């Protein structure tokens, strides 16, 4: 009997105009999003390769180490291959950080910053399609699943034939959910084919595992709205009322709660602006530079008498002084910037945690945060990359300061020829799947809990539903 109910529900759905419309629209949007994502990734990969090559060429073209110390080294963030599916914050945040002896590195040159028109419309990725479009289709498939049959009289007729209510609701749930997934599964399989045959797209074992987990999160997210639709349909007496209630809940879950969470977190956990922190760093830098010039002049005046007595010894002492003194000043700057940055990051992370925890009431936020964590395109990955760049800065400054001291030639007044072959390289270790999964587990758990709550509510409500 349960199989017959499921079969009937599937046939009723796939022969309806809404199924055809859903299938066509999902196919177009999903394939378009993946094709666009692949094209964007290939373009970003070419830009990354060109940026790395241009940066090295620019450093090699510098006449001396003093000039190299001034321009620093530019570090570009590599694009993530799963950004083809989940864009995350990749386009909003910066992609390049400059590391030099003076300023604290920060990421700049975002895609939206270089071309603001992209910010107007945002990105079209699978997460957006599932979160917005398919969740609405889940409501469309379920808003009249029970109350609609009551209005047509078919529900009363079915129950008059000794069909158990529990089997009827289970059959309608399984059949309706399969009907909803069919328009999603076919284009997703075609999308996987595109990722397999697309040039410059190379997915490793962890990438495929991440992609399957992202797809699982998509299915759970749709299950939430599907179960919610059954629940509301079993609690109302008119289809129009059911649709309006579901539309209201969709707006609250998808639009209102995430925005309200960010606003609330900003009020409860305020943080100083980036401009205030930068102004403090610049003020301390100018102070240290002024003290450095005074200290250099004082050393020269104290040791000027020895320059004529022992020129070679004076030169060696001056080189050692330059190396040590420059390193001391750089260390002071780094320690001050680190203290300011640490205080700022602690406040920012407290605000982010509050915003994330508040917004996780919404399944849309759970989908967003979970999919970004699995795709490595979220805020945490941005922070990890920036932290690795800042950890690299003391290594680079120690190297450049040693080169500055060694490059002075008192005999000719010229500097040593610049060589960067021994320059330490920045290394960024991508996050392992296990760590990303740990961050995504709360989002998976929330979606599962919401599914259980809404389905149990629908099940219990239908057992008591008045079909008259």
C-alpha positions as CSV (number, residue, x, y, z in Angstrom):
1,X,0.0,0.0,0.0
2,X,2.8,2.4,0.9
3,X,4.4,1.8,-2.5
4,X,1.2,2.5,-4.3
5,X,0.8,5.8,-2.4
6,X,4.4,6.8,-3.3
7,X,3.9,5.9,-6.9
8,X,0.7,7.9,-7.1
9,X,2.3,10.9,-5.5
10,X,5.2,10.8,-7.9
11,X,3.0,10.4,-11.0
12,X,0.7,13.2,-9.9
13,X,3.7,15.5,-9.4
14,X,5.8,14.7,-12.6
15,X,2.7,15.1,-14.8
16,X,1.9,18.5,-13.4
17,X,3.0,21.7,-15.1
18,X,4.9,22.8,-12.0
19,X,7.2,19.8,-12.4
20,X,8.0,20.6,-16.0
21,X,8.6,24.3,-15.1
22,X,10.8,23.4,-12.1
23,X,12.9,20.9,-14.2
24,X,13.5,23.3,-17.0
25,X,14.4,26.2,-14.8
26,X,16.7,24.1,-12.5
27,X,18.5,22.7,-15.5
28,X,19.1,26.1,-17.0
29,X,20.2,27.8,-13.8
30,X,22.4,25.0,-12.4
31,X,24.2,24.4,-15.7
32,X,24.6,28.1,-16.2
33,X,26.0,28.6,-12.7
34,X,28.5,25.7,-13.1
35,X,29.6,26.9,-16.5
36,X,30.0,30.5,-15.1
37,X,31.9,29.2,-12.1
38,X,34.3,27.2,-14.3
39,X,34.9,30.2,-16.5
40,X,35.6,32.4,-13.5
41,X,37.9,29.9,-11.9
42,X,40.0,29.5,-15.1
43,X,40.2,33.3,-15.4
44,X,41.2,33.7,-11.7
45,X,43.8,30.9,-12.2
46,X,45.4,32.7,-15.1
47,X,45.4,36.0,-13.1
48,X,47.0,34.2,-10.2
49,X,49.8,32.7,-12.4
50,X,50.4,36.1,-14.1
51,X,50.4,37.9,-10.8
52,X,53.0,35.6,-9.3
53,X,55.2,35.9,-12.4
54,X,54.9,39.6,-12.6
55,X,55.7,40.0,-8.9
56,X,58.9,38.1,-9.3
57,X,59.9,40.0,-12.4
58,X,59.2,43.3,-10.6
59,X,61.4,42.3,-7.6
60,X,64.2,41.2,-9.9
61,X,64.1,44.5,-11.7
62,X,64.8,46.5,-8.6
63,X,68.3,48.1,-8.6
64,X,69.2,47.3,-5.0
65,X,67.9,45.9,-1.7
66,X,66.8,49.3,-0.4
67,X,64.4,49.6,-3.3
68,X,63.2,46.0,-2.8
69,X,62.6,46.7,0.9
70,X,60.4,49.6,-0.1
71,X,58.2,47.8,-2.6
72,X,58.1,44.5,-0.7
73,X,56.8,41.3,-2.0
74,X,53.2,40.7,-3.2
75,X,51.5,37.5,-2.2
76,X,48.5,36.4,-4.1
77,X,45.8,34.2,-2.7
78,X,45.3,31.1,-4.9
79,X,41.7,30.5,-6.2
80,X,39.8,27.5,-4.8
81,X,38.6,25.0,-7.3
82,X,35.3,24.4,-5.4
83,X,34.6,28.1,-5.8
84,X,33.1,26.9,-9.1
85,X,30.2,25.6,-7.0
86,X,30.3,27.7,-3.8
87,X,31.7,31.2,-4.4
88,X,31.5,32.2,-0.7
89,X,33.4,35.4,0.1
90,X,36.1,34.9,-2.6
91,X,34.9,37.8,-4.8
92,X,34.2,40.2,-1.9
93,X,37.5,40.0,-0.1
94,X,41.0,41.0,-1.3
95,X,43.2,38.7,-3.3
96,X,46.7,40.3,-2.9
97,X,48.7,41.2,0.2
98,X,51.9,43.3,0.1
99,X,54.6,42.4,2.6
100,X,57.3,45.0,3.4
101,X,59.4,46.1,6.4
102,X,57.0,49.0,7.3
103,X,53.3,48.2,7.0
104,X,51.2,45.4,8.3
105,X,50.0,43.3,5.4
106,X,46.3,43.2,4.5
107,X,44.4,41.7,1.5
108,X,43.4,44.2,-1.2
109,X,42.3,44.1,-4.8
110,X,39.0,42.2,-4.6
111,X,37.0,41.4,-7.7
112,X,34.2,43.7,-6.5
113,X,36.7,46.4,-5.7
114,X,38.2,46.4,-9.2
115,X,34.8,46.2,-10.9
116,X,31.9,47.3,-8.6
117,X,29.3,46.3,-11.1
118,X,29.7,42.7,-10.0
119,X,28.7,43.7,-6.5
120,X,25.3,45.0,-7.8
121,X,24.1,41.6,-9.0
122,X,26.3,39.3,-6.9
123,X,27.4,35.8,-8.0
124,X,25.3,33.0,-9.4
125,X,26.5,29.8,-7.8
126,X,24.8,26.5,-6.8
127,X,24.4,27.7,-3.2
128,X,22.4,30.7,-4.3
129,X,20.2,28.6,-6.5
130,X,19.5,26.0,-3.9
131,X,19.1,28.5,-1.1
132,X,16.7,30.8,-3.0
133,X,15.2,29.1,-6.0
134,X,14.9,25.5,-5.0
135,X,13.6,26.3,-1.5
136,X,10.8,28.2,-3.1
137,X,10.1,25.2,-5.3
138,X,10.0,23.0,-2.2
139,X,7.2,25.3,-0.9
140,X,5.5,25.1,-4.2
141,X,5.5,21.3,-4.1
142,X,4.1,21.0,-0.6
143,X,1.9,24.0,0.3
144,X,-1.2,22.1,-0.9
145,X,0.0,18.5,-0.3
146,X,-2.6,17.9,2.4
147,X,-4.9,20.9,2.5
148,X,-5.2,20.9,-1.2
149,X,-6.5,17.4,-1.3
150,X,-8.9,18.2,1.5
151,X,-10.3,21.1,-0.6
152,X,-10.7,18.7,-3.6
153,X,-12.2,16.0,-1.5
154,X,-9.7,13.3,-2.5
155,X,-8.2,13.2,1.0
156,X,-11.6,12.2,2.6
157,X,-12.1,9.7,-0.2
158,X,-8.7,8.1,0.3
159,X,-9.2,7.8,4.1
160,X,-12.7,6.3,3.6
161,X,-10.9,3.2,2.0
162,X,-9.3,2.2,5.2
163,X,-5.9,3.7,4.2
164,X,-3.9,4.2,7.5
165,X,-3.1,7.9,8.1
166,X,0.5,7.2,9.0
167,X,1.1,5.3,5.7
168,X,-0.6,8.1,3.7
169,X,1.5,10.9,5.2
170,X,4.7,8.8,4.8
171,X,3.8,8.0,1.2
172,X,3.1,11.6,0.3
173,X,6.3,12.7,2.0
174,X,8.5,10.2,0.2
175,X,6.8,10.6,-3.2
176,X,6.8,14.4,-3.0
177,X,10.4,14.5,-2.0
178,X,11.5,12.2,-4.8
179,X,9.5,14.4,-7.2
180,X,11.3,17.5,-5.8
181,X,14.8,15.9,-6.1
182,X,14.4,14.8,-9.7
183,X,14.7,18.3,-11.2
184,X,17.9,18.7,-9.1
185,X,19.6,15.4,-9.6
186,X,19.7,15.4,-13.4
187,X,21.4,18.9,-13.7
188,X,23.7,18.1,-10.8
189,X,25.0,14.9,-12.7
190,X,25.5,17.0,-15.8
191,X,27.4,19.6,-13.7
192,X,29.7,16.8,-12.5
193,X,30.3,15.9,-16.1
194,X,31.2,19.5,-16.9
195,X,33.7,19.6,-14.0
196,X,35.3,16.3,-15.2
197,X,35.8,17.4,-18.8
198,X,36.5,21.2,-18.2
199,X,40.1,22.1,-18.9
200,X,42.2,23.5,-16.0
201,X,39.8,21.9,-13.5
202,X,41.5,19.2,-11.5
203,X,39.6,17.7,-8.5
204,X,41.5,15.6,-6.1
205,X,40.1,12.9,-3.7
206,X,39.4,15.4,-1.0
207,X,37.8,17.8,-3.4
208,X,35.3,15.1,-4.6
209,X,34.6,14.2,-0.9
210,X,34.0,17.9,-0.2
211,X,31.7,18.2,-3.3
212,X,29.6,15.2,-2.2
213,X,29.2,16.6,1.3
214,X,28.1,19.9,-0.2
215,X,25.5,18.1,-2.3
216,X,24.3,16.3,0.8
217,X,23.9,19.6,2.5
218,X,21.9,20.8,-0.4
219,X,19.5,17.8,-0.1
220,X,19.2,18.3,3.7
221,X,18.4,22.0,3.2
222,X,15.6,21.2,0.7
223,X,14.3,18.6,3.1
224,X,13.9,21.3,5.7
225,X,11.6,23.4,3.6
226,X,9.8,20.3,2.3
227,X,9.1,19.1,5.8
228,X,8.1,22.6,6.8
229,X,5.7,22.7,3.8
230,X,4.1,19.4,4.9
231,X,3.8,20.7,8.5
232,X,2.1,24.0,7.5
233,X,-0.2,22.2,5.0
234,X,-1.3,19.8,7.8
235,X,-2.0,22.7,10.1
236,X,-4.2,24.9,7.8
237,X,-7.6,24.6,6.2
238,X,-7.1,26.5,3.0
239,X,-4.4,26.3,0.4
240,X,-4.1,30.1,0.1
241,X,-3.5,30.4,3.8
242,X,-0.8,27.6,3.7
243,X,1.0,29.3,0.8
244,X,1.0,32.7,2.6
245,X,2.3,31.3,5.9
246,X,5.0,29.4,4.1
247,X,6.0,32.4,2.1
248,X,6.2,34.5,5.3
249,X,8.3,31.8,7.0
250,X,10.6,31.6,3.9
251,X,11.2,35.3,4.0
252,X,12.0,35.2,7.8
253,X,14.3,32.2,7.5
254,X,16.2,33.2,4.3
255,X,16.2,37.0,4.4
256,X,15.3,38.4,7.9
257,X,17.2,36.3,10.4
258,X,20.6,36.4,8.7
259,X,20.4,40.2,8.3
260,X,19.0,40.7,11.8
261,X,21.8,38.5,13.3
262,X,24.5,40.7,11.7
263,X,22.9,43.9,12.9
264,X,22.4,42.6,16.4
265,X,25.9,41.4,16.6
266,X,27.2,44.8,15.5
267,X,25.3,46.5,18.3
268,X,26.1,44.0,21.0
269,X,29.8,43.4,20.1
270,X,31.0,46.7,18.5
271,X,34.5,46.8,17.1
272,X,36.7,49.7,16.0
273,X,36.8,50.5,12.3
274,X,39.7,49.3,10.1
275,X,40.6,53.0,9.5
276,X,41.1,53.6,13.3
277,X,43.4,50.6,13.6
278,X,45.4,51.7,10.5
279,X,45.7,55.2,11.8
280,X,47.2,54.0,15.1
281,X,49.7,51.8,13.1
282,X,50.7,54.7,10.9
283,X,51.2,57.0,13.8
284,X,53.5,54.5,15.6
285,X,55.4,53.9,12.3
286,X,56.1,57.6,11.9
287,X,57.3,57.8,15.5
288,X,59.7,54.8,15.1
289,X,61.0,56.2,11.8
290,X,61.7,59.6,13.5
291,X,63.5,57.8,16.4
292,X,65.4,55.6,13.9
293,X,66.8,58.6,12.0
294,X,67.9,60.3,15.3
295,X,69.5,57.1,16.5
296,X,71.4,56.7,13.3
297,X,72.8,60.2,13.4
298,X,73.7,59.8,17.1
299,X,75.7,56.6,16.3
300,X,77.6,58.2,13.4
301,X,78.5,61.2,15.6
302,X,79.7,59.0,18.5
303,X,81.8,56.8,16.2
304,X,83.0,59.5,13.7
305,X,86.4,59.7,15.2
306,X,87.1,56.0,14.6
307,X,86.3,56.3,10.9
308,X,89.7,57.9,10.2
309,X,91.7,55.7,12.6
310,X,90.3,52.3,11.5
311,X,88.2,52.6,8.3
312,X,87.7,48.9,7.8
313,X,86.7,48.3,11.4
314,X,84.3,51.3,11.3
315,X,82.7,49.9,8.1
316,X,82.2,46.4,9.7
317,X,80.8,48.0,12.9
318,X,78.5,50.2,10.9
319,X,77.1,47.2,8.9
320,X,76.5,45.3,12.0
321,X,74.8,48.3,13.6
322,X,72.6,48.8,10.5
323,X,71.5,45.2,10.6
324,X,70.8,45.1,14.3
325,X,69.3,48.6,14.5
326,X,67.0,48.0,11.5
327,X,65.9,44.7,13.0
328,X,65.2,46.3,16.3
329,X,63.1,49.0,14.8
330,X,61.2,46.5,12.6
331,X,60.6,44.3,15.6
332,X,59.1,47.2,17.5
333,X,56.8,48.0,14.6
334,X,55.8,44.4,14.3
335,X,55.1,44.0,18.0
336,X,53.0,47.1,18.1
337,X,51.1,46.1,15.0
338,X,50.6,42.6,16.4
339,X,49.2,43.9,19.6
340,X,46.8,46.3,17.8
341,X,45.8,43.5,15.4
342,X,45.4,40.9,18.1
343,X,43.0,43.2,20.0
344,X,41.1,44.0,16.8
345,X,40.9,40.4,15.7
346,X,39.6,39.2,19.1
347,X,36.8,41.8,19.0
348,X,36.1,41.0,15.4
349,X,36.0,37.2,16.1
350,X,33.7,37.8,19.1
351,X,31.3,39.7,16.8
352,X,31.5,37.1,14.1
353,X,30.8,34.2,16.5
354,X,27.8,36.0,17.8
355,X,26.5,36.8,14.3
356,X,27.0,33.2,13.2
357,X,25.4,31.7,16.2
358,X,22.4,34.0,16.0
359,X,21.9,33.5,12.3
360,X,22.2,29.7,12.6
361,X,18.6,29.7,13.7
362,X,18.0,30.0,10.0
363,X,18.6,26.9,7.8
364,X,19.7,29.3,5.0
365,X,22.6,30.5,7.2
366,X,23.5,26.9,8.1
367,X,23.6,26.1,4.4
368,X,25.8,29.1,3.7
369,X,28.3,28.6,6.4
370,X,28.5,24.8,6.0
371,X,29.0,24.9,2.2
372,X,31.6,27.7,2.5
373,X,33.5,25.7,5.1
374,X,33.5,22.6,2.9
375,X,34.4,24.5,-0.3
376,X,37.2,26.5,1.6
377,X,35.7,29.8,0.4
378,X,34.5,31.2,3.7
379,X,35.5,33.8,6.2
380,X,37.7,31.3,8.2
381,X,39.7,30.5,5.1
382,X,40.2,34.2,4.4
383,X,41.4,34.7,8.0
384,X,43.7,31.7,7.8
385,X,45.4,33.0,4.6
386,X,45.8,36.5,6.0
387,X,47.3,35.0,9.3
388,X,49.8,33.0,7.2
389,X,50.9,36.2,5.4
390,X,51.3,38.1,8.6
391,X,53.3,35.1,10.1
392,X,55.6,35.3,7.0
393,X,56.3,39.1,7.5
394,X,58.9,38.7,10.3
395,X,60.7,36.0,8.2
396,X,60.8,38.3,5.2
397,X,61.9,41.4,7.2
398,X,64.7,39.5,8.9
399,X,66.0,38.4,5.5
400,X,65.7,41.9,3.9
401,X,67.3,43.5,6.9
402,X,70.3,41.2,6.7
403,X,70.6,42.0,3.0
404,X,70.4,45.7,3.6
405,X,73.4,45.5,6.0
406,X,75.5,43.3,3.8
407,X,74.8,45.3,0.6
408,X,76.6,48.5,1.7
409,X,80.0,48.9,0.0
410,X,82.0,51.7,1.5
411,X,84.8,51.4,-1.1
412,X,82.8,52.3,-4.1
413,X,79.7,53.8,-2.5
414,X,77.6,51.3,-4.5
415,X,75.4,48.5,-3.3
416,X,75.7,44.7,-3.9
417,X,73.8,43.3,-6.9
418,X,70.3,42.2,-5.9
419,X,69.6,38.5,-5.7
420,X,66.4,36.9,-4.5
421,X,67.1,33.2,-5.0
422,X,67.6,32.8,-1.3
423,X,64.6,34.8,-0.3
424,X,62.3,32.8,2.0
425,X,59.0,31.9,0.3
426,X,55.5,32.2,1.7
427,X,53.8,28.8,2.2
428,X,50.1,28.4,2.8
429,X,48.8,25.0,3.8
430,X,45.2,24.4,2.7
431,X,42.8,23.2,5.4
432,X,42.3,19.5,5.6
433,X,38.9,17.9,5.1
434,X,38.6,16.7,8.7
435,X,39.0,20.3,10.0
436,X,36.5,21.7,7.5
437,X,34.0,18.9,8.4
438,X,34.4,19.7,12.1
439,X,33.3,23.3,11.4
440,X,30.4,22.1,9.2
441,X,29.0,19.6,11.7
442,X,26.9,22.2,13.6
443,X,25.3,23.2,10.3
444,X,24.6,19.6,9.4
445,X,23.2,18.9,12.9
446,X,20.9,22.0,12.7
447,X,19.4,20.9,9.3
448,X,18.8,17.4,10.6
449,X,17.1,18.6,13.7
450,X,14.9,21.0,11.8
451,X,13.9,18.1,9.4
452,X,13.0,15.9,12.3
453,X,11.0,18.6,14.1
454,X,9.0,19.7,11.1
455,X,8.3,16.2,9.9
456,X,7.3,15.0,13.3
457,X,5.0,18.0,13.5
458,X,3.5,17.2,10.1
459,X,3.1,13.6,11.1
460,X,1.4,14.3,14.4
461,X,-0.8,17.0,12.9
462,X,-2.0,14.8,10.0
463,X,-3.0,12.0,12.5
464,X,-5.3,14.5,14.1
465,X,-6.3,16.4,10.9
466,X,-10.0,17.0,10.2
467,X,-10.6,16.0,6.6
468,X,-14.2,17.2,6.6
